[in-house]
Amino acid sequence: MNKALTIGGMAAAAFVITGWSVGFSQDRPSVPPPEGSPLGELISGYEFRTPETQALQDDDFINPGFLWVENGEELWETADGAAGKSCESCHGDAEDSMNGVGARYPVYSEATGKPINLEQRINLCRTENMQAEPWRWESPELLGMMTFVRYQSRGVPVAVEIDGPMQPFFEAGREFYYQRRGQLDMSCASCHEANYGMSLRADMLSQGHSNGFPTYRLKWQGVGSLHRRFRGCNQQVRADRFGYGSDEYINLELYLAWRGMGLPVETPAVRQ
């Protein structure tokens, strides 16, 4: 059976999604969704990739994302800033102190009165505790540290809080997810909820989970953040892009983390 995603009553030439794809196994691993989820099962983006891409992720020796893990490990041990401290000075062995940390962000910050993600937490540690300059978003340093810290939680199920002070930000993230935007009049759900498992050009649409980020993308030939992916999606539907670390993207990141609650962290994942 063929099926096309239509936008505004007509198929958009740049975004025609056709043909049920069967590239992933019908006995593919899945986990139960969180209560209230619109998804019947949760399937990692790994399951929608080709066997060759999966093999890159599976082998730590050839997984290109480990170059960023190694960079982050070196930065973890390196003193910086006026305080003369390294991350290790306060947190010790990352394998112990950071285990599980990457699985629970974004978290609520009393200081800011809103959620912060892991990139922001790293930069707060730099400015407040190390008295060092914050790292630029998508810089090799921040991506390296992010990948290293998140890697310490590989295999740990994603688990974020969405109640209490987090609730309004969670609701804002959910609203963003379903809001149609851009010249193509598409929402996040248009691809990742209504049409996952189908082909978009040479790619297969996944459920759009965030458990693999920071991710090495073959398209990027490098590791990139979740917010870089958000900006790319917005650009593809010809919508305005928000800034890295914007409230809109932090809220969306929170909502996506909830949608994937229970999926294991895969960083450094490899995606197309």
WOVEN-V877765 format. One record per residue. RES is the residue in one letter. D_FIRST is the distance of its C-alpha to the first C-alpha in Angstrom with 2 decimals. Layout:
RES & D_FIRST
RES & D_FIRST
//
This chain:
M & 0.00
N & 3.80
K & 6.62
A & 10.28
L & 13.33
T & 15.82
I & 19.51
G & 22.13
G & 19.94
M & 18.71
A & 16.65
A & 19.25
A & 19.61
A & 20.76
F & 18.14
V & 14.68
I & 12.24
T & 8.88
G & 6.29
W & 6.74
S & 10.01
V & 11.96
G & 15.28
F & 17.13
S & 18.28
Q & 17.34
D & 21.12
R & 21.65
P & 24.80
S & 24.70
V & 27.47
P & 27.88
P & 27.67
P & 30.88
E & 31.81
G & 30.22
S & 27.29
P & 24.01
L & 22.22
G & 21.87
E & 22.68
L & 23.95
I & 22.53
S & 24.61
G & 23.36
Y & 24.71
E & 21.80
F & 19.34
R & 21.60
T & 21.90
P & 24.37
E & 26.85
T & 26.90
Q & 27.22
A & 30.10
L & 31.87
Q & 31.87
D & 32.89
D & 36.00
D & 38.63
F & 40.56
I & 37.93
N & 36.13
P & 37.24
G & 37.35
F & 40.48
L & 42.47
W & 42.19
V & 43.07
E & 46.18
N & 47.10
G & 46.84
E & 48.98
E & 51.65
L & 51.61
W & 51.86
E & 55.15
T & 56.55
A & 59.02
D & 58.53
G & 60.10
A & 63.56
A & 63.37
G & 63.04
K & 60.32
S & 57.14
C & 54.22
E & 55.70
S & 59.02
C & 57.65
H & 54.66
G & 55.85
D & 53.42
A & 49.90
E & 48.44
D & 50.27
S & 50.63
M & 47.11
N & 45.21
G & 42.85
V & 43.84
G & 40.70
A & 38.56
R & 40.19
Y & 40.12
P & 40.15
V & 43.27
Y & 45.60
S & 48.62
E & 51.77
A & 53.24
T & 50.56
G & 49.49
K & 45.79
P & 43.37
I & 43.77
N & 41.49
L & 42.60
E & 43.29
Q & 45.58
R & 47.28
I & 48.05
N & 49.58
L & 51.58
C & 53.03
R & 53.99
T & 55.69
E & 57.32
N & 58.21
M & 58.48
Q & 59.71
A & 57.43
E & 55.29
P & 51.68
W & 49.07
R & 46.85
W & 43.16
E & 41.17
S & 44.49
P & 44.73
E & 47.11
L & 45.02
L & 41.81
G & 43.84
M & 45.43
M & 42.22
T & 40.45
F & 43.53
V & 43.96
R & 40.33
Y & 40.31
Q & 43.05
S & 40.52
R & 37.89
G & 36.54
V & 37.94
P & 35.50
V & 35.06
A & 37.27
V & 38.23
E & 40.30
I & 38.95
D & 41.70
G & 45.24
P & 45.82
M & 42.31
Q & 40.64
P & 40.91
F & 39.55
F & 36.62
E & 35.87
A & 36.20
G & 33.71
R & 31.19
E & 31.79
F & 31.27
Y & 27.93
Y & 26.49
Q & 28.36
R & 26.50
R & 28.47
G & 28.89
Q & 27.99
L & 24.24
D & 24.87
M & 22.98
S & 24.07
C & 23.80
A & 21.51
S & 19.03
C & 18.02
H & 19.44
E & 18.78
A & 15.82
N & 13.61
Y & 15.14
G & 13.33
M & 11.26
S & 12.59
L & 15.31
R & 16.70
A & 17.85
D & 18.03
M & 16.11
L & 16.86
S & 19.08
Q & 20.63
G & 23.45
H & 26.30
S & 29.75
N & 31.13
G & 31.20
F & 33.23
P & 35.32
T & 32.72
Y & 33.05
R & 30.28
L & 29.90
K & 29.35
W & 32.69
Q & 34.48
G & 36.19
V & 36.14
G & 35.40
S & 35.63
L & 33.13
H & 34.67
R & 34.02
R & 30.31
F & 30.58
R & 32.31
G & 29.73
C & 26.90
N & 29.11
Q & 29.81
Q & 26.18
V & 25.57
R & 28.95
A & 30.79
D & 34.32
R & 34.81
F & 37.19
G & 39.86
Y & 39.80
G & 41.12
S & 40.69
D & 40.67
E & 37.17
Y & 35.78
I & 37.95
N & 36.65
L & 33.03
E & 33.92
L & 35.37
Y & 32.34
L & 30.03
A & 32.50
W & 32.34
R & 28.53
G & 28.92
M & 31.99
G & 32.28
L & 30.37
P & 32.94
V & 34.26
E & 33.08
T & 35.30
P & 35.48
A & 31.71
V & 30.05
R & 26.93
Q & 25.31
//
